[in-house]
Amino acid sequence: ACRWEFTRDDEQQPFLTRFDKDVDYDFMEAGSFMVKLYVTYSHKSNEKLVLEYEYEPFQVSVSESSLKVPNAFSPNNDGINDYFNVFEVKSIISFSASIYNRWGQQLYKWGIDEMDCESCGWDGTYEGTPVKDGVYFVVVQALGADGIKYDIRQAVNLLRGYIEDSSVK
């Protein structure tokens, strides 16, 4: 028999006890948790032969989720903001995003494997051809490990002609 106990770090009593051999649990709040497994082995033909084992607890830490979406980018191959993507990503467990033009045509779509990296995301093209400077729209749907749902719909300015001048302060 198995007994799993889930306890918040600042509490003594478990908030959840499960008695299954295999346990799946989705942590839907930020915090630090201890998980401990107790196993009782009993012999089928000898009821007195019982072995109880207590495994060392392990800690699970769930940070607060976060996700930022910029409102502009400049895909001009200067190595700065050449791709449109989300940033400051923390504890996101599901993610999808799409870019649309003003007529609602989807130009680009990406998922969790392409978020928060410098050379991932939309490069300002559609089917290999650069799109015009202007306003586009991004739709982001994501879920944080802490249960927070992100449903972001906002304008994105594509500014291909923008050059960052480091000499100007």
Backbone as a chain_set.jsonl record, in Angstrom:
{"seq": "ACRWEFTRDDEQQPFLTRFDKDVDYDFMEAGSFMVKLYVTYSHKSNEKLVLEYEYEPFQVSVSESSLKVPNAFSPNNDGINDYFNVFEVKSIISFSASIYNRWGQQLYKWGIDEMDCESCGWDGTYEGTPVKDGVYFVVVQALGADGIKYDIRQAVNLLRGYIEDSSVK", "coords": {"N": [[0.846, -1.176, 0.0], [0.434, 2.28, -0.657], [1.077, 5.613, 0.468], [0.827, 8.918, -0.139], [1.858, 12.084, 0.927], [1.168, 15.478, 0.795], [2.435, 18.527, 1.701], [2.335, 21.926, 2.674], [5.151, 24.082, 2.957], [5.16, 25.73, 5.24], [3.419, 24.534, 6.984], [2.243, 21.902, 9.177], [0.437, 19.792, 8.917], [-0.671, 17.622, 6.285], [-2.049, 18.873, 3.209], [-3.112, 17.316, 1.332], [-3.678, 13.894, 0.821], [-2.89, 10.946, -0.784], [-3.631, 7.63, -1.926], [-2.742, 6.029, -3.977], [-0.696, 3.986, -6.156], [0.725, 5.254, -8.244], [0.917, 8.717, -8.614], [-0.387, 11.669, -9.925], [-0.183, 15.14, -9.746], [-1.257, 18.419, -10.091], [0.19, 21.355, -9.304], [-1.329, 24.261, -8.422], [-0.81, 26.715, -7.371], [1.469, 29.211, -6.254], [4.419, 28.564, -4.352], [6.154, 26.637, -1.787], [6.503, 23.198, -1.394], [6.329, 20.067, 0.345], [6.731, 16.665, -0.417], [5.954, 13.425, 0.49], [6.469, 9.922, 0.65], [5.026, 6.985, 1.843], [5.375, 3.531, 2.184], [3.869, 0.391, 2.498], [4.625, -2.909, 2.729], [3.22, -6.084, 2.478], [3.15, -9.569, 3.157], [1.565, -12.037, 1.187], [0.806, -14.6, 2.148], [1.431, -14.534, 4.808], [0.27, -12.726, 7.257], [1.53, -11.418, 9.313], [3.967, -10.68, 8.45], [5.164, -7.802, 7.686], [6.4, -4.951, 6.115], [7.338, -1.718, 6.581], [8.058, 1.29, 4.955], [9.554, 4.45, 4.847], [10.024, 7.007, 2.717], [12.517, 9.498, 1.989], [11.455, 12.858, 2.166], [10.693, 15.047, -0.618], [11.224, 18.258, -2.073], [9.072, 20.549, -3.707], [9.046, 23.377, -5.631], [7.113, 26.047, -6.64], [7.133, 28.781, -8.601], [5.765, 32.103, -8.821], [3.938, 32.786, -11.723], [4.881, 34.551, -14.721], [4.716, 36.738, -17.533], [5.583, 38.688, -20.207], [4.602, 40.882, -22.831], [5.782, 42.524, -25.586], [5.154, 45.748, -27.219], [6.161, 46.518, -29.594], [8.555, 45.944, -32.245], [11.639, 45.627, -34.143], [12.44, 44.352, -36.94], [15.108, 44.488, -38.459], [17.525, 43.352, -38.908], [19.633, 44.232, -37.245], [20.394, 42.98, -35.013], [19.112, 43.631, -32.686], [16.087, 43.369, -31.126], [15.016, 41.912, -33.332], [13.225, 39.901, -33.585], [9.839, 39.201, -32.792], [8.622, 38.362, -29.709], [7.522, 36.856, -26.599], [8.655, 37.758, -23.287], [10.55, 37.667, -20.153], [9.595, 35.278, -19.012], [8.178, 33.079, -16.72], [7.515, 30.1, -15.046], [5.536, 29.071, -16.841], [3.231, 26.824, -18.143], [1.674, 26.091, -20.298], [1.326, 27.373, -23.614], [0.462, 29.446, -26.33], [0.655, 31.445, -29.253], [-0.258, 33.932, -31.651], [0.149, 35.92, -34.597], [-1.565, 38.487, -36.287], [-2.729, 40.208, -39.231], [-4.269, 43.401, -40.092], [-6.635, 42.599, -41.291], [-7.332, 40.28, -40.134], [-5.992, 38.01, -40.903], [-4.003, 35.234, -40.217], [-0.604, 35.456, -39.654], [1.578, 34.34, -38.421], [2.42, 31.76, -36.107], [3.202, 30.427, -32.911], [4.55, 28.264, -30.319], [5.044, 26.845, -27.001], [7.679, 25.874, -27.095], [9.099, 27.79, -28.433], [9.144, 30.149, -27.031], [10.391, 33.061, -25.346], [13.093, 33.258, -26.321], [15.998, 34.538, -27.945], [16.326, 34.342, -30.757], [13.961, 33.369, -31.673], [10.459, 33.309, -32.523], [8.348, 35.727, -34.199], [9.592, 36.943, -37.227], [8.837, 39.092, -38.74], [7.952, 38.448, -41.263], [5.893, 37.011, -43.866], [5.226, 33.978, -45.177], [7.898, 33.935, -46.013], [8.319, 36.465, -47.102], [9.04, 39.845, -46.361], [6.795, 41.731, -44.358], [4.93, 44.849, -44.468], [5.885, 47.83, -42.655], [4.033, 48.735, -39.753], [0.929, 48.354, -37.92], [0.184, 45.407, -36.217], [-1.44, 42.503, -34.832], [-1.369, 40.683, -31.814], [-2.204, 37.614, -30.289], [-2.171, 36.016, -27.319], [-2.253, 33.095, -25.459], [-1.939, 31.566, -22.423], [-0.913, 29.507, -19.638], [-0.085, 29.624, -16.277], [1.968, 27.835, -13.906], [1.023, 28.367, -11.436], [-1.66, 28.582, -11.725], [-2.632, 30.875, -12.924], [-4.255, 32.373, -15.641], [-3.444, 33.538, -18.828], [-4.645, 35.737, -21.147], [-4.055, 37.484, -23.647], [-4.475, 40.184, -25.784], [-3.355, 42.325, -28.075], [-2.052, 45.28, -29.75], [0.736, 45.35, -32.02], [3.556, 47.039, -32.994], [5.315, 47.086, -35.927], [8.408, 48.085, -36.748], [10.422, 48.426, -38.98], [12.262, 50.246, -40.01], [13.439, 51.404, -37.808], [16.337, 52.283, -36.073], [18.512, 51.613, -33.485], [20.384, 53.959, -31.811], [23.307, 53.97, -30.214], [24.922, 56.039, -29.445], [23.41, 58.185, -28.692], [22.127, 59.639, -25.81]], "CA": [[0.0, 0.0, 0.0], [1.183, 3.536, -0.748], [0.438, 6.826, 0.984], [1.539, 10.133, -0.509], [1.412, 13.25, 1.685], [1.573, 16.773, 0.247], [2.363, 19.502, 2.785], [2.949, 23.237, 2.418], [6.362, 24.222, 3.77], [4.912, 26.417, 6.507], [2.374, 23.826, 7.733], [2.596, 20.567, 9.68], [-0.526, 18.802, 8.422], [-0.789, 17.576, 4.825], [-3.275, 19.39, 2.61], [-3.597, 16.28, 0.427], [-3.145, 12.548, 0.996], [-3.344, 10.034, -1.844], [-3.296, 6.241, -1.614], [-2.489, 5.306, -5.219], [0.699, 3.642, -6.428], [1.234, 6.361, -9.053], [0.132, 9.926, -8.339], [-0.16, 12.899, -10.682], [-0.799, 16.268, -9.062], [-0.935, 19.714, -10.683], [0.267, 22.433, -8.324], [-2.001, 25.412, -9.027], [-0.526, 27.918, -6.611], [2.894, 29.402, -6.012], [4.847, 28.224, -3.001], [7.08, 25.53, -1.596], [5.74, 22.054, -0.898], [7.052, 18.832, 0.622], [5.998, 15.464, -0.804], [6.553, 12.275, 1.168], [5.842, 8.647, 0.316], [5.107, 5.881, 2.795], [4.995, 2.285, 1.522], [3.718, -0.772, 3.375], [4.656, -4.175, 2.007], [2.742, -7.195, 3.304], [3.257, -10.863, 2.494], [0.218, -12.557, 0.926], [0.471, -15.789, 2.943], [1.757, -14.334, 6.223], [-0.206, -11.382, 7.61], [2.417, -10.809, 10.303], [5.168, -10.221, 7.775], [4.861, -6.475, 7.142], [7.546, -4.055, 6.059], [6.941, -0.329, 6.334], [9.195, 2.097, 4.536], [9.266, 5.882, 4.737], [11.017, 7.626, 1.838], [12.881, 10.881, 2.297], [10.586, 13.801, 1.442], [11.347, 15.919, -1.587], [10.602, 19.576, -2.123], [8.617, 21.076, -4.984], [8.875, 24.834, -5.555], [6.37, 26.614, -7.765], [7.212, 30.234, -8.537], [4.662, 32.833, -9.431], [4.135, 32.88, -13.165], [4.897, 35.887, -15.319], [4.816, 36.729, -18.989], [5.485, 40.048, -20.741], [4.426, 40.955, -24.282], [6.144, 43.873, -26.034], [4.194, 46.357, -28.144], [6.853, 46.889, -30.831], [9.84, 45.317, -32.541], [12.258, 46.196, -35.351], [13.155, 43.283, -37.66], [15.953, 45.116, -39.479], [18.807, 42.627, -38.904], [20.704, 44.898, -36.496], [20.68, 42.166, -33.834], [18.355, 44.146, -31.538], [14.635, 43.263, -31.334], [14.726, 41.455, -34.684], [12.131, 38.929, -33.508], [8.786, 39.508, -31.824], [8.355, 37.229, -28.828], [7.273, 37.186, -25.205], [9.883, 37.75, -22.495], [10.372, 37.54, -18.704], [8.711, 34.122, -18.851], [8.436, 32.272, -15.527], [6.521, 29.109, -14.616], [4.454, 28.921, -17.822], [3.133, 25.394, -18.464], [1.123, 25.965, -21.652], [1.494, 28.657, -24.297], [0.312, 29.56, -27.785], [0.537, 32.842, -29.659], [-0.433, 34.144, -33.09], [0.205, 37.29, -35.121], [-2.569, 38.719, -37.331], [-2.731, 41.529, -39.856], [-5.502, 44.15, -39.776], [-7.794, 41.918, -41.865], [-7.555, 39.048, -39.378], [-5.251, 36.889, -41.485], [-2.913, 34.778, -39.352], [0.685, 35.524, -40.338], [2.593, 33.537, -37.718], [1.944, 31.101, -34.889], [4.267, 29.707, -32.216], [4.146, 27.6, -29.086], [5.872, 26.89, -25.79], [9.083, 25.591, -27.399], [9.726, 28.941, -29.083], [8.952, 31.398, -26.296], [11.47, 33.611, -24.53], [14.45, 33.059, -26.817], [16.349, 35.723, -28.737], [16.197, 34.162, -32.201], [12.689, 32.678, -31.919], [9.322, 34.212, -32.636], [8.022, 36.252, -35.52], [10.665, 37.75, -37.805], [8.272, 40.164, -39.557], [7.696, 37.999, -42.627], [4.782, 36.093, -44.117], [5.634, 33.056, -46.246], [9.238, 34.296, -46.457], [8.384, 37.83, -47.621], [8.839, 40.846, -45.303], [5.55, 42.495, -44.371], [5.143, 46.29, -44.358], [5.838, 48.454, -41.341], [2.673, 49.083, -39.366], [0.346, 47.754, -36.719], [-0.299, 44.025, -36.308], [-2.101, 42.128, -33.583], [-0.912, 39.428, -31.217], [-3.099, 36.943, -29.352], [-1.387, 35.089, -26.494], [-2.987, 32.329, -24.455], [-0.96, 30.81, -21.647], [-1.315, 29.095, -18.288], [1.025, 29.53, -15.346], [1.931, 26.711, -12.967], [0.289, 28.825, -10.262], [-3.085, 28.64, -12.052], [-2.999, 32.127, -13.582], [-4.498, 32.268, -17.08], [-3.084, 34.731, -19.593], [-5.383, 35.891, -22.4], [-3.571, 38.808, -24.028], [-4.776, 40.601, -27.155], [-2.873, 43.702, -28.148], [-1.418, 45.745, -30.984], [2.188, 45.251, -32.116], [4.09, 47.925, -34.025], [6.49, 46.604, -36.644], [9.161, 49.287, -37.109], [11.61, 47.916, -39.663], [13.205, 51.341, -40.229], [13.983, 51.92, -36.538], [17.717, 51.9, -35.766], [18.893, 52.091, -32.155], [21.659, 54.671, -31.85], [23.882, 53.881, -28.883], [25.651, 57.261, -29.109], [22.456, 59.164, -28.161], [21.792, 59.296, -24.423]], "C": [[0.89, 1.238, 0.0], [0.366, 4.666, -0.127], [1.348, 8.003, 0.648], [0.974, 11.28, 0.312], [2.032, 14.514, 1.091], [1.351, 17.821, 1.332], [2.99, 20.811, 2.331], [4.097, 23.404, 3.4], [6.105, 24.83, 5.147], [3.846, 25.735, 7.363], [2.86, 22.442, 8.147], [1.714, 19.478, 9.064], [-0.571, 18.809, 6.897], [-2.107, 18.174, 4.345], [-3.88, 18.365, 1.654], [-2.899, 14.972, 0.753], [-3.749, 11.677, -0.083], [-2.847, 8.629, -1.525], [-3.056, 5.401, -2.863], [-1.002, 5.012, -5.366], [1.375, 4.775, -7.2], [0.323, 7.568, -8.852], [0.578, 11.05, -9.265], [-0.864, 14.009, -9.919], [-0.327, 17.556, -9.739], [-0.958, 20.765, -9.582], [-0.275, 23.688, -8.984], [-1.846, 26.684, -8.197], [0.979, 28.005, -6.406], [3.208, 29.017, -4.576], [5.826, 27.071, -2.996], [6.335, 24.403, -0.886], [6.671, 20.876, -0.637], [6.144, 17.665, 0.245], [6.721, 14.28, -0.196], [5.752, 11.028, 0.839], [6.11, 7.637, 1.422], [4.623, 4.627, 2.064], [4.937, 1.178, 2.564], [3.657, -2.006, 2.493], [4.138, -5.254, 2.955], [2.789, -8.477, 2.484], [1.866, -11.465, 2.35], [-0.149, -13.726, 1.837], [0.773, -15.629, 4.43], [1.424, -12.89, 6.596], [0.726, -10.666, 8.583], [3.692, -10.271, 9.68], [4.848, -8.915, 7.038], [6.13, -5.627, 7.202], [7.028, -2.66, 5.725], [8.173, 0.481, 6.006], [8.741, 3.532, 4.339], [10.381, 6.516, 3.903], [11.323, 9.041, 2.307], [11.951, 11.818, 1.528], [11.392, 14.588, 0.412], [10.532, 17.199, -1.693], [10.245, 19.938, -3.552], [8.395, 22.573, -4.79], [8.184, 25.309, -6.82], [6.448, 28.134, -7.626], [5.99, 30.862, -9.171], [4.952, 32.972, -10.918], [4.198, 34.343, -13.591], [5.147, 35.739, -16.813], [4.632, 38.163, -19.459], [5.405, 39.984, -22.261], [4.779, 42.375, -24.723], [5.097, 44.438, -26.988], [4.847, 46.807, -29.445], [8.101, 46.038, -31.001], [10.339, 45.835, -33.875], [13.081, 45.125, -36.074], [14.0, 43.813, -38.812], [17.363, 44.522, -39.515], [19.952, 43.38, -38.236], [21.061, 44.126, -35.218], [19.944, 42.608, -32.581], [16.872, 44.092, -31.89], [14.262, 42.844, -32.755], [13.582, 40.448, -34.738], [11.115, 39.409, -32.486], [8.516, 38.249, -31.02], [8.039, 37.737, -27.43], [8.603, 37.124, -24.454], [9.525, 37.75, -21.009], [9.381, 36.419, -18.388], [9.138, 33.338, -17.62], [7.247, 31.364, -15.267], [5.308, 29.029, -15.544], [4.422, 27.452, -18.247], [2.418, 25.122, -19.782], [1.109, 27.35, -22.286], [1.203, 28.498, -25.78], [0.112, 31.038, -28.105], [0.433, 32.908, -31.174], [-0.355, 35.629, -33.401], [-0.791, 37.392, -36.27], [-2.356, 40.086, -37.954], [-4.082, 42.199, -39.573], [-6.768, 43.527, -40.353], [-8.076, 40.584, -41.172], [-6.864, 37.822, -39.946], [-4.09, 36.519, -40.559], [-1.614, 34.729, -40.156], [1.719, 34.603, -39.715], [1.967, 32.948, -36.457], [3.118, 30.383, -34.245], [3.767, 29.199, -30.872], [5.21, 27.667, -28.009], [7.349, 26.647, -26.067], [9.824, 26.782, -27.982], [9.565, 30.23, -28.293], [10.221, 31.777, -25.543], [12.859, 33.2, -25.013], [14.734, 34.166, -27.826], [16.161, 35.559, -30.235], [14.966, 33.327, -32.546], [11.576, 33.721, -31.989], [9.165, 34.711, -34.056], [9.138, 37.171, -36.007], [10.143, 38.854, -38.722], [8.053, 39.772, -41.009], [6.421, 37.163, -42.669], [5.153, 35.29, -45.356], [6.957, 33.494, -46.87], [9.406, 35.706, -46.987], [8.164, 38.822, -46.48], [7.503, 41.572, -45.467], [5.89, 43.975, -44.178], [5.2, 46.722, -42.898], [4.385, 48.789, -41.03], [2.239, 48.341, -38.124], [-0.193, 46.367, -37.045], [-0.888, 43.681, -34.954], [-1.591, 40.783, -33.11], [-1.994, 38.921, -30.268], [-2.257, 35.895, -28.634], [-2.329, 34.414, -25.509], [-1.989, 31.442, -23.75], [-1.543, 30.478, -20.281], [-0.063, 28.979, -17.446], [0.856, 28.338, -14.423], [1.166, 27.077, -11.701], [-1.203, 29.005, -10.543], [-3.522, 29.91, -12.758], [-3.13, 31.897, -15.085], [-4.181, 33.6, -17.732], [-3.853, 34.704, -20.904], [-5.119, 37.319, -22.856], [-3.875, 39.048, -25.499], [-4.365, 42.068, -27.249], [-2.236, 44.0, -29.505], [0.097, 45.605, -30.865], [2.631, 46.151, -33.265], [5.341, 47.313, -34.626], [7.183, 47.835, -37.209], [10.476, 48.882, -37.747], [12.672, 49.017, -39.827], [13.84, 51.884, -38.969], [15.384, 51.387, -36.319], [18.037, 52.477, -34.393], [20.275, 52.703, -32.245], [22.221, 54.707, -30.439], [24.625, 55.148, -28.48], [24.72, 58.333, -28.516], [22.07, 58.717, -26.764], [20.488, 59.936, -24.039]], "O": [[1.971, 1.235, 0.589], [-0.864, 4.674, -0.188], [2.492, 8.069, 1.096], [-0.243, 11.444, 0.395], [3.246, 14.608, 0.91], [0.236, 17.993, 1.826], [4.039, 20.817, 1.687], [4.031, 22.931, 4.535], [6.774, 24.471, 6.116], [3.411, 26.3, 8.367], [3.774, 21.884, 7.54], [2.185, 18.39, 8.735], [-0.515, 19.873, 6.279], [-3.146, 18.009, 4.984], [-5.019, 18.519, 1.213], [-1.682, 14.935, 0.938], [-4.964, 11.663, -0.28], [-1.782, 8.454, -0.932], [-3.158, 4.176, -2.806], [-0.158, 5.692, -4.782], [2.473, 5.203, -6.845], [-0.9, 7.447, -8.914], [1.768, 11.345, -9.376], [-2.008, 13.846, -9.493], [0.873, 17.753, -9.933], [-2.007, 21.034, -8.996], [0.26, 24.135, -9.998], [-2.649, 27.611, -8.306], [1.674, 26.988, -6.387], [2.359, 29.133, -3.692], [6.268, 26.594, -4.041], [5.628, 24.631, 0.096], [7.681, 20.712, -1.32], [4.95, 17.669, 0.542], [7.935, 14.136, -0.338], [4.525, 11.062, 0.759], [7.241, 7.456, 1.873], [3.586, 4.653, 1.402], [5.83, 1.042, 3.4], [2.783, -2.145, 1.638], [4.57, -5.329, 4.105], [2.509, -8.479, 1.285], [1.07, -11.411, 3.287], [-1.3, -13.835, 2.259], [0.412, -16.493, 5.23], [2.177, -11.962, 6.3], [0.709, -9.438, 8.666], [4.417, -9.497, 10.305], [4.331, -8.926, 5.921], [6.832, -5.598, 8.212], [6.364, -2.457, 4.709], [9.2, 0.382, 6.679], [7.694, 3.798, 3.749], [11.536, 6.559, 4.327], [10.494, 9.695, 2.94], [11.69, 11.586, 0.347], [12.601, 14.771, 0.549], [9.327, 17.22, -1.441], [11.002, 19.674, -4.486], [7.653, 22.989, -3.9], [8.618, 25.008, -7.932], [5.914, 28.711, -6.679], [5.277, 30.232, -9.953], [6.084, 33.244, -11.317], [3.661, 35.235, -12.935], [5.712, 34.75, -17.279], [3.622, 38.79, -19.14], [6.049, 39.15, -22.898], [4.143, 43.332, -24.281], [4.255, 43.703, -27.504], [4.193, 47.402, -30.302], [8.633, 45.485, -30.039], [9.577, 46.412, -34.651], [14.284, 45.007, -35.844], [13.668, 43.622, -39.982], [18.28, 45.117, -40.082], [21.112, 43.199, -38.607], [21.915, 44.554, -34.442], [20.131, 42.018, -31.517], [16.449, 44.716, -32.863], [13.3, 43.363, -33.322], [13.036, 40.175, -35.807], [11.476, 39.956, -31.444], [8.217, 37.196, -31.582], [8.263, 38.907, -27.117], [9.561, 36.511, -24.926], [8.352, 37.824, -20.646], [8.453, 36.595, -17.599], [10.305, 32.973, -17.48], [6.101, 31.815, -15.27], [4.174, 28.929, -15.073], [5.439, 26.895, -18.658], [2.544, 24.027, -20.332], [0.91, 28.36, -21.612], [1.642, 27.536, -26.409], [-0.509, 31.779, -27.343], [0.963, 32.056, -31.887], [-0.734, 36.476, -32.594], [-0.861, 36.506, -37.122], [-1.869, 41.009, -37.303], [-4.934, 41.625, -38.894], [-7.87, 43.891, -39.942], [-8.967, 39.845, -41.59], [-7.132, 36.704, -39.507], [-3.297, 37.376, -40.168], [-1.525, 34.062, -41.187], [2.633, 34.138, -40.396], [1.101, 33.558, -35.829], [3.944, 29.795, -34.943], [2.733, 29.625, -30.358], [6.157, 28.448, -28.097], [8.197, 27.165, -25.341], [11.055, 26.783, -28.021], [9.822, 31.309, -28.827], [11.014, 30.918, -25.157], [13.711, 32.834, -24.204], [13.821, 34.67, -28.481], [15.866, 36.535, -30.925], [14.928, 32.659, -33.579], [11.745, 34.864, -31.565], [9.769, 34.185, -34.991], [9.574, 38.068, -35.285], [10.933, 39.492, -39.418], [7.976, 40.632, -41.887], [5.94, 36.676, -41.646], [5.367, 35.842, -46.435], [7.128, 33.437, -48.088], [10.525, 36.114, -47.296], [7.215, 38.673, -45.71], [7.13, 41.973, -46.569], [7.002, 44.314, -43.774], [4.638, 46.068, -42.02], [3.601, 49.089, -41.931], [3.049, 47.781, -37.385], [-0.925, 46.179, -38.017], [-0.836, 44.491, -34.029], [-1.404, 39.86, -33.902], [-2.617, 39.696, -29.542], [-1.699, 34.996, -29.264], [-3.103, 35.075, -24.816], [-1.278, 30.661, -24.382], [-2.519, 31.079, -19.832], [0.903, 28.325, -17.838], [-0.262, 27.882, -14.184], [0.71, 26.195, -10.974], [-1.933, 29.522, -9.698], [-4.681, 30.016, -13.158], [-2.251, 31.313, -15.72], [-4.594, 34.656, -17.253], [-3.729, 33.759, -21.683], [-5.852, 38.244, -22.505], [-3.569, 38.214, -26.351], [-4.944, 42.935, -26.594], [-1.929, 43.1, -30.286], [0.668, 45.722, -29.781], [2.129, 46.029, -34.383], [6.314, 47.05, -33.919], [6.623, 48.545, -38.044], [11.53, 48.984, -37.121], [13.867, 48.725, -39.784], [14.709, 52.753, -39.051], [15.606, 50.177, -36.372], [17.861, 53.672, -34.156], [21.223, 52.06, -32.696], [21.682, 55.389, -29.567], [24.934, 55.328, -27.302], [25.197, 59.288, -27.903], [21.726, 57.555, -26.551], [20.028, 59.77, -22.909]]}, "num_chains": 1, "name": "protein.A"}
